[in-house]
Amino acid sequence: MTSAPTAAPILSEKTFAEAAAGYTENGGDARFLDPIVEYFGNRPLASIYPFDVTQMAKMLLSTQHSATRNRQALTPARAVINHGYDRGWRNLIPIKKLKEEPGDATATSLNRLDACFYSAMHEGSPTTCPRRWYCSWRRRRLGSARRSI
């Protein structure tokens, strides 16, 4: 019986910081990368495993919910690691998202929404309030409203 072929490990000397720099130079978003690069620093990219990335997210954002950890730590780290894979600096590794708890956001009262509509119409920004209403109604972040409306 023969076993399935396995990929040979890639032993590159590229560090996480070098991969992050290459990622941003090639159009990647650097918004949340600074603390992650500081955490991994000059650690070789090939020596970072999914457990390390999860621990980094839990340590850097210890007081935040899983959704924030996924958005601000796991996703940017995964993007840099995948960039390293695209460049041939490491093997591809699966990094799973943390399980997200149900949201505890409460909907805005109708009085508050009415006041928002009134002020938005008089200030000359009629698109702002419908986005906020959408977020309140759907319990979404304002960034998701920009993509949905």
Secondary structure, 3 states (H helix, E strand, C coil): CCCCCCCCCCCCCCEHHHHHHHHHHCCCCCCCHHHHHHHHCCCEHHHCCHHHHHHHHHHHCCCCCHHHHHHHHHHHHHHHHHHHHHCCCCCCCCCCCCCCCCCCCCCCCHHHHHHHHHHHHHHCCCCHHHHHHHHHHHCCCHHHHHHHC
